Amino acid sequence: MPYAVGKHAIALCDRCGFQVPYLSLKEEWNGNRVCKECYEPKHPQLEPKGKRGDAEALRHARPAPDEDPVSAADAAAYQAYLDSRQ
């Protein structure tokens, strides 16, 4: 079914209620057809970014060491150093 062009049609603005030419109406994000003076674009805060969950693990985690990080040779050398100072 073909529609009329509407170049002579008059419409009502959904926000202010004034009569305006039909072709000058703009459709807002919520479906309202409003005149150019009443038109407001959708505010970015109405579509917030998705939230990610809290991180619970480390990316390159290592298990706790079972023993001292000092090697036995280093411990012996340090002990010899302490003995020599006495």
Secondary structure, DSSP 4 states (H G I P E B T S, - for coil): ------TT-EEE-TTT--EEEGGG-EE-TTS-EE-TTT--PPPGGGSPPPPPPPP-S-TT--PPPSS-SS-HHHHHHHHHHHHHH-
